[in-house]
Amino acid sequence: MSGTSKSKMITRVKRIGGQVAGIERMLEEKRYCVDILNQISAVRSALDALGVELLTSHLENCVLAQGSDTQHEAAKPMSQQQLLDEVKTALSRFLK
C-alpha cells in the first residue's frame, strides 16, 4: 500500500469513527429513529467503500505484485494456489 493510499484510508477510518460517534450522540439525545437508521446506513456504505479500497490495494500490492519490487513489505511468499485461497477467504469474509 502506498503512503498516499494509506493516508486516504486512515482519513476515511477517522471520518467513519466520527459518524459512529454521531450515532452514539443521536441515541443519547433520543433523536428520531429514522434519522439514526439513515446515519447507520451511511456508516455501512462508508465501511463498504473502505473495504473495496483495501481489497483493491491488497490485490495490487500483495497478490499481483507477489515476487516483484512493488510487493507489499508484509506480504508473505505464497504459491498461486495459496494466493487464490487467500483472496477467496478475504472476499467471502468481506461479503458476509
N, CA, C and O atoms as a Tinker XYZ file with bonds, in Angstrom:
   384  protein
     1  N      0.847000   -1.167000    0.000000    73     2
     2  CA     0.000000    0.000000    0.000000    64     1     3
     3  C      0.894000    1.232000    0.000000    63     2     4     5
     4  O      1.819000    1.341000    0.806000    81     3
     5  N      0.615000    2.146000   -0.899000    73     3     6
     6  CA     1.425000    3.363000   -0.990000    64     5     7
     7  C      1.107000    4.276000    0.184000    63     6     8     9
     8  O      0.081000    4.125000    0.848000    81     7
     9  N      1.994000    5.215000    0.427000    73     7    10
    10  CA     1.793000    6.165000    1.511000    64     9    11
    11  C      0.529000    6.991000    1.321000    63    10    12    13
    12  O     -0.186000    7.272000    2.283000    81    11
    13  N      0.254000    7.380000    0.074000    73    11    14
    14  CA    -0.946000    8.162000   -0.224000    64    13    15
    15  C     -2.196000    7.353000    0.045000    63    14    16    17
    16  O     -3.151000    7.847000    0.645000    81    15
    17  N     -2.188000    6.106000   -0.403000    73    15    18
    18  CA    -3.330000    5.227000   -0.197000    64    17    19
    19  C     -3.572000    4.994000    1.292000    63    18    20    21
    20  O     -4.710000    5.033000    1.758000    81    19
    21  N     -2.513000    4.755000    2.017000    73    19    22
    22  CA    -2.619000    4.540000    3.468000    64    21    23
    23  C     -3.197000    5.774000    4.141000    63    22    24    25
    24  O     -4.078000    5.661000    4.994000    81    23
    25  N     -2.712000    6.942000    3.767000    73    23    26
    26  CA    -3.181000    8.198000    4.335000    64    25    27
    27  C     -4.671000    8.405000    4.047000    63    26    28    29
    28  O     -5.422000    8.832000    4.925000    81    27
    29  N     -5.097000    8.102000    2.814000    73    27    30
    30  CA    -6.508000    8.233000    2.451000    64    29    31
    31  C     -7.373000    7.287000    3.276000    63    30    32    33
    32  O     -8.452000    7.662000    3.735000    81    31
    33  N     -6.894000    6.061000    3.460000    73    31    34
    34  CA    -7.670000    5.091000    4.232000    64    33    35
    35  C     -7.774000    5.501000    5.695000    63    34    36    37
    36  O     -8.834000    5.358000    6.305000    81    35
    37  N     -6.699000    6.003000    6.256000    73    35    38
    38  CA    -6.728000    6.455000    7.651000    64    37    39
    39  C     -7.711000    7.614000    7.803000    63    38    40    41
    40  O     -8.456000    7.675000    8.781000    81    39
    41  N     -7.712000    8.528000    6.840000    73    39    42
    42  CA    -8.660000    9.646000    6.863000    64    41    43
    43  C    -10.090000    9.122000    6.823000    63    42    44    45
    44  O    -10.955000    9.603000    7.555000    81    43
    45  N    -10.334000    8.133000    5.962000    73    43    46
    46  CA   -11.676000    7.530000    5.875000    64    45    47
    47  C    -12.078000    6.887000    7.194000    63    46    48    49
    48  O    -13.211000    7.053000    7.646000    81    47
    49  N    -11.163000    6.159000    7.811000    73    47    50
    50  CA   -11.470000    5.481000    9.082000    64    49    51
    51  C    -11.808000    6.519000   10.155000    63    50    52    53
    52  O    -12.734000    6.316000   10.940000    81    51
    53  N    -11.076000    7.612000   10.194000    73    51    54
    54  CA   -11.361000    8.663000   11.172000    64    53    55
    55  C    -12.735000    9.279000   10.922000    63    54    56    57
    56  O    -13.477000    9.562000   11.863000    81    55
    57  N    -13.070000    9.485000    9.644000    73    55    58
    58  CA   -14.388000   10.027000    9.301000    64    57    59
    59  C    -15.489000    9.055000    9.739000    63    58    60    61
    60  O    -16.512000    9.475000   10.282000    81    59
    61  N    -15.281000    7.777000    9.505000    73    59    62
    62  CA   -16.256000    6.757000    9.909000    64    61    63
    63  C    -16.392000    6.748000   11.429000    63    62    64    65
    64  O    -17.497000    6.637000   11.961000    81    63
    65  N    -15.258000    6.865000   12.124000    73    63    66
    66  CA   -15.300000    6.935000   13.588000    64    65    67
    67  C    -16.139000    8.116000   14.059000    63    66    68    69
    68  O    -16.879000    8.012000   15.037000    81    67
    69  N    -16.018000    9.235000   13.359000    73    67    70
    70  CA   -16.835000   10.404000   13.695000    64    69    71
    71  C    -18.309000   10.146000   13.447000    63    70    72    73
    72  O    -19.162000   10.587000   14.218000    81    71
    73  N    -18.605000    9.439000   12.382000    73    71    74
    74  CA   -20.002000    9.101000   12.090000    64    73    75
    75  C    -20.568000    8.186000   13.173000    63    74    76    77
    76  O    -21.709000    8.361000   13.600000    81    75
    77  N    -19.782000    7.220000   13.616000    73    75    78
    78  CA   -20.237000    6.301000   14.666000    64    77    79
    79  C    -20.453000    7.070000   15.972000    63    78    80    81
    80  O    -21.436000    6.836000   16.675000    81    79
    81  N    -19.540000    7.981000   16.293000    73    79    82
    82  CA   -19.714000    8.814000   17.482000    64    81    83
    83  C    -20.986000    9.653000   17.355000    63    82    84    85
    84  O    -21.681000    9.895000   18.342000    81    83
    85  N    -21.283000   10.093000   16.131000    73    83    86
    86  CA   -22.516000   10.845000   15.893000    64    85    87
    87  C    -23.754000   10.005000   16.169000    63    86    88    89
    88  O    -24.747000   10.508000   16.693000    81    87
    89  N    -23.693000    8.728000   15.818000    73    87    90
    90  CA   -24.819000    7.826000   16.110000    64    89    91
    91  C    -25.003000    7.710000   17.615000    63    90    92    93
    92  O    -26.131000    7.733000   18.108000    81    91
    93  N    -23.909000    7.585000   18.340000    73    91    94
    94  CA   -23.988000    7.495000   19.805000    64    93    95
    95  C    -24.663000    8.755000   20.377000    63    94    96    97
    96  O    -25.537000    8.662000   21.238000    81    95
    97  N    -24.245000    9.924000   19.888000    73    95    98
    98  CA   -24.851000   11.183000   20.360000    64    97    99
    99  C    -26.342000   11.224000   20.027000    63    98   100   101
   100  O    -27.162000   11.650000   20.841000    81    99
   101  N    -26.677000   10.774000   18.822000    73    99   102
   102  CA   -28.082000   10.769000   18.418000    64   101   103
   103  C    -28.915000    9.895000   19.347000    63   102   104   105
   104  O    -30.033000   10.256000   19.713000    81   103
   105  N    -28.363000    8.740000   19.728000    73   103   106
   106  CA   -29.079000    7.857000   20.655000    64   105   107
   107  C    -29.228000    8.508000   22.023000    63   106   108   109
   108  O    -30.294000    8.454000   22.635000    81   107
   109  N    -28.153000    9.122000   22.495000    73   107   110
   110  CA   -28.203000    9.793000   23.798000    64   109   111
   111  C    -29.214000   10.938000   23.796000    63   110   112   113
   112  O    -29.873000   11.196000   24.804000    81   111
   113  N    -29.330000   11.617000   22.664000    73   111   114
   114  CA   -30.253000   12.748000   22.542000    64   113   115
   115  C    -31.678000   12.305000   22.199000    63   114   116   117
   116  O    -32.570000   13.137000   22.033000    81   115
   117  N    -31.882000   10.990000   22.093000    73   115   118
   118  CA   -33.184000   10.410000   21.764000    64   117   119
   119  C    -33.740000   10.986000   20.462000    63   118   120   121
   120  O    -34.902000   11.383000   20.380000    81   119
   121  N    -32.868000   11.018000   19.444000    73   119   122
   122  CA   -33.275000   11.530000   18.137000    64   121   123
   123  C    -34.238000   10.555000   17.469000    63   122   124   125
   124  O    -34.376000    9.408000   17.894000    81   123
   125  N    -34.881000   11.017000   16.450000    73   123   126
   126  CA   -35.862000   10.241000   15.707000    64   125   127
   127  C    -35.204000    8.993000   15.109000    63   126   128   129
   128  O    -34.135000    9.079000   14.504000    81   127
   129  N    -35.838000    7.853000   15.279000    73   127   130
   130  CA   -35.272000    6.557000   14.873000    64   129   131
   131  C    -34.855000    6.520000   13.405000    63   130   132   133
   132  O    -33.792000    5.993000   13.077000    81   131
   133  N    -35.677000    7.070000   12.528000    73   131   134
   134  CA   -35.372000    7.030000   11.099000    64   133   135
   135  C    -34.098000    7.822000   10.808000    63   134   136   137
   136  O    -33.314000    7.428000    9.944000    81   135
   137  N    -33.882000    8.927000   11.512000    73   135   138
   138  CA   -32.651000    9.702000   11.330000    64   137   139
   139  C    -31.429000    8.874000   11.748000    63   138   140   141
   140  O    -30.388000    8.919000   11.093000    81   139
   141  N    -31.567000    8.132000   12.826000    73   139   142
   142  CA   -30.463000    7.280000   13.296000    64   141   143
   143  C    -30.216000    6.156000   12.294000    63   142   144   145
   144  O    -29.067000    5.847000   11.978000    81   143
   145  N    -31.275000    5.551000   11.801000    73   143   146
   146  CA   -31.130000    4.490000   10.802000    64   145   147
   147  C    -30.457000    5.009000    9.534000    63   146   148   149
   148  O    -29.648000    4.308000    8.927000    81   147
   149  N    -30.787000    6.226000    9.137000    73   147   150
   150  CA   -30.126000    6.821000    7.967000    64   149   151
   151  C    -28.634000    6.977000    8.208000    63   150   152   153
   152  O    -27.829000    6.738000    7.308000    81   151
   153  N    -28.259000    7.379000    9.420000    73   151   154
   154  CA   -26.845000    7.535000    9.743000    64   153   155
   155  C    -26.137000    6.173000    9.768000    63   154   156   157
   156  O    -24.996000    6.054000    9.322000    81   155
   157  N    -26.814000    5.160000   10.285000    73   155   158
   158  CA   -26.252000    3.802000   10.288000    64   157   159
   159  C    -26.024000    3.339000    8.851000    63   158   160   161
   160  O    -25.002000    2.724000    8.549000    81   159
   161  N    -26.967000    3.631000    7.974000    73   159   162
   162  CA   -26.826000    3.272000    6.564000    64   161   163
   163  C    -25.613000    3.967000    5.947000    63   162   164   165
   164  O    -24.879000    3.363000    5.164000    81   163
   165  N    -25.405000    5.224000    6.295000    73   163   166
   166  CA   -24.259000    5.971000    5.771000    64   165   167
   167  C    -22.943000    5.352000    6.249000    63   166   168   169
   168  O    -21.980000    5.276000    5.486000    81   167
   169  N    -22.902000    4.911000    7.505000    73   167   170
   170  CA   -21.691000    4.276000    8.046000    64   169   171
   171  C    -21.428000    2.958000    7.324000    63   170   172   173
   172  O    -20.290000    2.664000    6.959000    81   171
   173  N    -22.465000    2.175000    7.121000    73   171   174
   174  CA   -22.290000    0.908000    6.402000    64   173   175
   175  C    -21.734000    1.139000    5.008000    63   174   176   177
   176  O    -20.830000    0.431000    4.563000    81   175
   177  N    -22.277000    2.129000    4.327000    73   175   178
   178  CA   -21.816000    2.454000    2.978000    64   177   179
   179  C    -20.354000    2.892000    2.997000    63   178   180   181
   180  O    -19.571000    2.494000    2.134000    81   179
   181  N    -19.992000    3.704000    3.971000    73   179   182
   182  CA   -18.605000    4.164000    4.090000    64   181   183
   183  C    -17.668000    2.997000    4.383000    63   182   184   185
   184  O    -16.566000    2.939000    3.837000    81   183
   185  N    -18.091000    2.069000    5.236000    73   183   186
   186  CA   -17.276000    0.884000    5.525000    64   185   187
   187  C    -17.127000   -0.003000    4.299000    63   186   188   189
   188  O    -16.050000   -0.546000    4.052000    81   187
   189  N    -18.197000   -0.155000    3.530000    73   187   190
   190  CA   -18.114000   -0.947000    2.299000    64   189   191
   191  C    -17.115000   -0.331000    1.322000    63   190   192   193
   192  O    -16.309000   -1.041000    0.719000    81   191
   193  N    -17.171000    0.987000    1.169000    73   191   194
   194  CA   -16.242000    1.669000    0.265000    64   193   195
   195  C    -14.798000    1.499000    0.734000    63   194   196   197
   196  O    -13.898000    1.291000   -0.079000    81   195
   197  N    -14.582000    1.588000    2.030000    73   195   198
   198  CA   -13.247000    1.374000    2.588000    64   197   199
   199  C    -12.788000   -0.057000    2.327000    63   198   200   201
   200  O    -11.633000   -0.284000    1.966000    81   199
   201  N    -13.682000   -1.015000    2.508000    73   199   202
   202  CA   -13.349000   -2.411000    2.255000    64   201   203
   203  C    -12.974000   -2.665000    0.809000    63   202   204   205
   204  O    -12.025000   -3.399000    0.535000    81   203
   205  N    -13.702000   -2.074000   -0.114000    73   203   206
   206  CA   -13.387000   -2.227000   -1.540000    64   205   207
   207  C    -12.010000   -1.631000   -1.830000    63   206   208   209
   208  O    -11.214000   -2.219000   -2.562000    81   207
   209  N    -11.737000   -0.469000   -1.256000    73   207   210
   210  CA   -10.432000    0.169000   -1.463000    64   209   211
   211  C     -9.303000   -0.708000   -0.906000    63   210   212   213
   212  O     -8.258000   -0.857000   -1.539000    81   211
   213  N     -9.518000   -1.276000    0.263000    73   211   214
   214  CA    -8.498000   -2.134000    0.872000    64   213   215
   215  C     -8.314000   -3.435000    0.092000    63   214   216   217
   216  O     -7.185000   -3.889000   -0.095000    81   215
   217  N     -9.409000   -4.036000   -0.362000    73   215   218
   218  CA    -9.302000   -5.249000   -1.177000    64   217   219
   219  C     -8.557000   -4.978000   -2.475000    63   218   220   221
   220  O     -7.725000   -5.781000   -2.898000    81   219
   221  N     -8.852000   -3.854000   -3.100000    73   219   222
   222  CA    -8.168000   -3.479000   -4.337000    64   221   223
   223  C     -6.678000   -3.311000   -4.088000    63   222   224   225
   224  O     -5.852000   -3.799000   -4.860000    81   223
   225  N     -6.342000   -2.623000   -3.014000    73   223   226
   226  CA    -4.937000   -2.423000   -2.656000    64   225   227
   227  C     -4.255000   -3.764000   -2.390000    63   226   228   229
   228  O     -3.112000   -3.975000   -2.797000    81   227
   229  N     -4.951000   -4.662000   -1.711000    73   227   230
   230  CA    -4.385000   -5.985000   -1.422000    64   229   231
   231  C     -4.101000   -6.741000   -2.715000    63   230   232   233
   232  O     -3.038000   -7.340000   -2.876000    81   231
   233  N     -5.060000   -6.706000   -3.631000    73   231   234
   234  CA    -4.858000   -7.402000   -4.905000    64   233   235
   235  C     -3.669000   -6.828000   -5.674000    63   234   236   237
   236  O     -2.868000   -7.571000   -6.241000    81   235
   237  N     -3.564000   -5.506000   -5.685000    73   235   238
   238  CA    -2.479000   -4.860000   -6.421000    64   237   239
   239  C     -1.115000   -5.093000   -5.784000    63   238   240   241
   240  O     -0.147000   -5.413000   -6.474000    81   239
   241  N     -1.042000   -4.931000   -4.466000    73   239   242
   242  CA     0.253000   -4.902000   -3.786000    64   241   243
   243  C      0.690000   -6.217000   -3.146000    63   242   244   245
   244  O      1.878000   -6.422000   -2.900000    81   243
   245  N     -0.250000   -7.094000   -2.880000    73   243   246
   246  CA     0.108000   -8.341000   -2.206000    64   245   247
   247  C     -0.076000   -9.571000   -3.091000    63   246   248   249
   248  O      0.639000  -10.562000   -2.937000    81   247
   249  N     -1.025000   -9.510000   -4.008000    73   247   250
   250  CA    -1.303000  -10.674000   -4.862000    64   249   251
   251  C     -0.612000  -10.518000   -6.216000    63   250   252   253
   252  O      0.249000  -11.323000   -6.570000    81   251
   253  N     -0.986000   -9.485000   -6.973000    73   251   254
   254  CA    -0.429000   -9.319000   -8.313000    64   253   255
   255  C      1.051000   -8.947000   -8.292000    63   254   256   257
   256  O      1.786000   -9.273000   -9.224000    81   255
   257  N      1.489000   -8.271000   -7.243000    73   255   258
   258  CA     2.891000   -7.839000   -7.157000    64   257   259
   259  C      3.774000   -8.884000   -6.471000    63   258   260   261
   260  O      4.950000   -8.627000   -6.212000    81   259
   261  N      3.215000  -10.053000   -6.180000    73   259   262
   262  CA     3.964000  -11.116000   -5.497000    64   261   263
   263  C      5.291000  -11.377000   -6.211000    63   262   264   265
   264  O      5.318000  -11.667000   -7.407000    81   263
   265  N      6.377000  -11.272000   -5.469000    73   263   266
   266  CA     7.694000  -11.557000   -6.011000    64   265   267
   267  C      8.334000  -10.416000   -6.781000    63   266   268   269
   268  O      9.430000  -10.577000   -7.318000    81   267
   269  N      7.677000   -9.269000   -6.846000    73   267   270
   270  CA     8.243000   -8.132000   -7.580000    64   269   271
   271  C      8.769000   -7.076000   -6.606000    63   270   272   273
   272  O      8.634000   -7.206000   -5.390000    81   271
   273  N      9.364000   -6.043000   -7.165000    73   271   274
   274  CA     9.890000   -4.946000   -6.351000    64   273   275
   275  C      8.786000   -4.136000   -5.684000    63   274   276   277
   276  O      9.032000   -3.467000   -4.680000    81   275
   277  N      7.581000   -4.186000   -6.227000    73   275   278
   278  CA     6.480000   -3.385000   -5.683000    64   277   279
   279  C      5.624000   -4.156000   -4.680000    63   278   280   281
   280  O      4.617000   -3.637000   -4.198000    81   279
   281  N      6.008000   -5.367000   -4.368000    73   279   282
   282  CA     5.257000   -6.190000   -3.414000    64   281   283
   283  C      5.233000   -5.508000   -2.052000    63   282   284   285
   284  O      6.231000   -4.931000   -1.620000    81   283
   285  N      4.099000   -5.578000   -1.387000    73   283   286
   286  CA     3.970000   -5.016000   -0.038000    64   285   287
   287  C      4.964000   -5.703000    0.884000    63   286   288   289
   288  O      5.174000   -6.913000    0.802000    81   287
   289  N      5.570000   -4.916000    1.760000    73   287   290
   290  CA     6.627000   -5.445000    2.632000    64   289   291
   291  C      6.137000   -6.527000    3.592000    63   290   292   293
   292  O      6.930000   -7.362000    4.026000    81   291
   293  N      4.860000   -6.531000    3.928000    73   291   294
   294  CA     4.332000   -7.532000    4.863000    64   293   295
   295  C      3.733000   -8.748000    4.159000    63   294   296   297
   296  O      3.287000   -9.687000    4.819000    81   295
   297  N      3.720000   -8.739000    2.814000    73   295   298
   298  CA     3.147000   -9.865000    2.075000    64   297   299
   299  C      4.001000  -11.108000    2.274000    63   298   300   301
   300  O      5.229000  -11.063000    2.193000    81   299
   301  N      3.324000  -12.208000    2.535000    73   299   302
   302  CA     4.023000  -13.475000    2.741000    64   301   303
   303  C      4.241000  -14.170000    1.393000    63   302   304   305
   304  O      3.375000  -14.107000    0.520000    81   303
   305  N      5.366000  -14.820000    1.221000    73   303   306
   306  CA     5.561000  -15.583000   -0.015000    64   305   307
   307  C      4.560000  -16.743000   -0.078000    63   306   308   309
   308  O      4.463000  -17.537000    0.858000    81   307
   309  N      3.827000  -16.833000   -1.174000    73   307   310
   310  CA     2.815000  -17.886000   -1.328000    64   309   311
   311  C      2.800000  -18.380000   -2.760000    63   310   312   313
   312  O      3.204000  -17.686000   -3.693000    81   311
   313  N      2.319000  -19.601000   -2.899000    73   311   314
   314  CA     2.107000  -20.149000   -4.240000    64   313   315
   315  C      0.855000  -19.498000   -4.833000    63   314   316   317
   316  O      0.091000  -18.842000   -4.125000    81   315
   317  N      0.657000  -19.685000   -6.128000    73   315   318
   318  CA    -0.532000  -19.128000   -6.764000    64   317   319
   319  C     -1.802000  -19.679000   -6.125000    63   318   320   321
   320  O     -2.770000  -18.944000   -5.929000    81   319
   321  N     -1.802000  -20.968000   -5.801000    73   319   322
   322  CA    -2.989000  -21.567000   -5.183000    64   321   323
   323  C     -3.237000  -20.972000   -3.793000    63   322   324   325
   324  O     -4.383000  -20.712000   -3.427000    81   323
   325  N     -2.169000  -20.756000   -3.021000    73   323   326
   326  CA    -2.327000  -20.146000   -1.703000    64   325   327
   327  C     -2.868000  -18.713000   -1.824000    63   326   328   329
   328  O     -3.715000  -18.293000   -1.036000    81   327
   329  N     -2.369000  -17.975000   -2.818000    73   327   330
   330  CA    -2.861000  -16.612000   -3.041000    64   329   331
   331  C     -4.342000  -16.631000   -3.409000    63   330   332   333
   332  O     -5.128000  -15.831000   -2.901000    81   331
   333  N     -4.712000  -17.546000   -4.292000    73   331   334
   334  CA    -6.113000  -17.658000   -4.696000    64   333   335
   335  C     -6.988000  -18.006000   -3.494000    63   334   336   337
   336  O     -8.059000  -17.425000   -3.315000    81   335
   337  N     -6.538000  -18.945000   -2.679000    73   335   338
   338  CA    -7.295000  -19.329000   -1.480000    64   337   339
   339  C     -7.441000  -18.145000   -0.528000    63   338   340   341
   340  O     -8.501000  -17.942000    0.065000    81   339
   341  N     -6.368000  -17.368000   -0.387000    73   339   342
   342  CA    -6.420000  -16.207000    0.496000    64   341   343
   343  C     -7.418000  -15.168000   -0.026000    63   342   344   345
   344  O     -8.180000  -14.594000    0.752000    81   343
   345  N     -7.414000  -14.931000   -1.329000    73   343   346
   346  CA    -8.345000  -13.975000   -1.924000    64   345   347
   347  C     -9.779000  -14.464000   -1.738000    63   346   348   349
   348  O    -10.658000  -13.673000   -1.396000    81   347
   349  N    -10.025000  -15.744000   -1.956000    73   347   350
   350  CA   -11.367000  -16.300000   -1.755000    64   349   351
   351  C    -11.829000  -16.088000   -0.319000    63   350   352   353
   352  O    -12.967000  -15.683000   -0.082000    81   351
   353  N    -10.951000  -16.361000    0.634000    73   351   354
   354  CA   -11.287000  -16.194000    2.047000    64   353   355
   355  C    -11.575000  -14.726000    2.376000    63   354   356   357
   356  O    -12.550000  -14.415000    3.060000    81   355
   357  N    -10.720000  -13.831000    1.883000    73   355   358
   358  CA   -10.913000  -12.403000    2.141000    64   357   359
   359  C    -12.228000  -11.915000    1.551000    63   358   360   361
   360  O    -12.969000  -11.185000    2.208000    81   359
   361  N    -12.523000  -12.314000    0.314000    73   359   362
   362  CA   -13.781000  -11.903000   -0.321000    64   361   363
   363  C    -14.984000  -12.472000    0.412000    63   362   364   365
   364  O    -15.974000  -11.771000    0.618000    81   363
   365  N    -14.909000  -13.714000    0.801000    73   363   366
   366  CA   -16.016000  -14.343000    1.495000    64   365   367
   367  C    -16.289000  -13.650000    2.837000    63   366   368   369
   368  O    -17.447000  -13.453000    3.205000    81   367
   369  N    -15.252000  -13.288000    3.555000    73   367   370
   370  CA   -15.440000  -12.579000    4.844000    64   369   371
   371  C    -15.996000  -11.185000    4.616000    63   370   372   373
   372  O    -16.880000  -10.733000    5.343000    81   371
   373  N    -15.472000  -10.504000    3.599000    73   371   374
   374  CA   -15.900000   -9.135000    3.321000    64   373   375
   375  C    -17.353000   -9.077000    2.858000    63   374   376   377
   376  O    -18.078000   -8.141000    3.194000    81   375
   377  N    -17.774000  -10.069000    2.093000    73   375   378
   378  CA   -19.121000  -10.046000    1.512000    64   377   379
   379  C    -20.199000  -10.596000    2.435000    63   378   380   381
   380  O    -21.367000  -10.619000    2.047000    81   379
   381  N    -19.859000  -11.035000    3.628000    73   379   382
   382  CA   -20.879000  -11.556000    4.577000    64   381   383
   383  C    -21.815000  -10.477000    5.013000    63   382   384
   384  O    -22.726000  -10.731000    5.801000    81   383
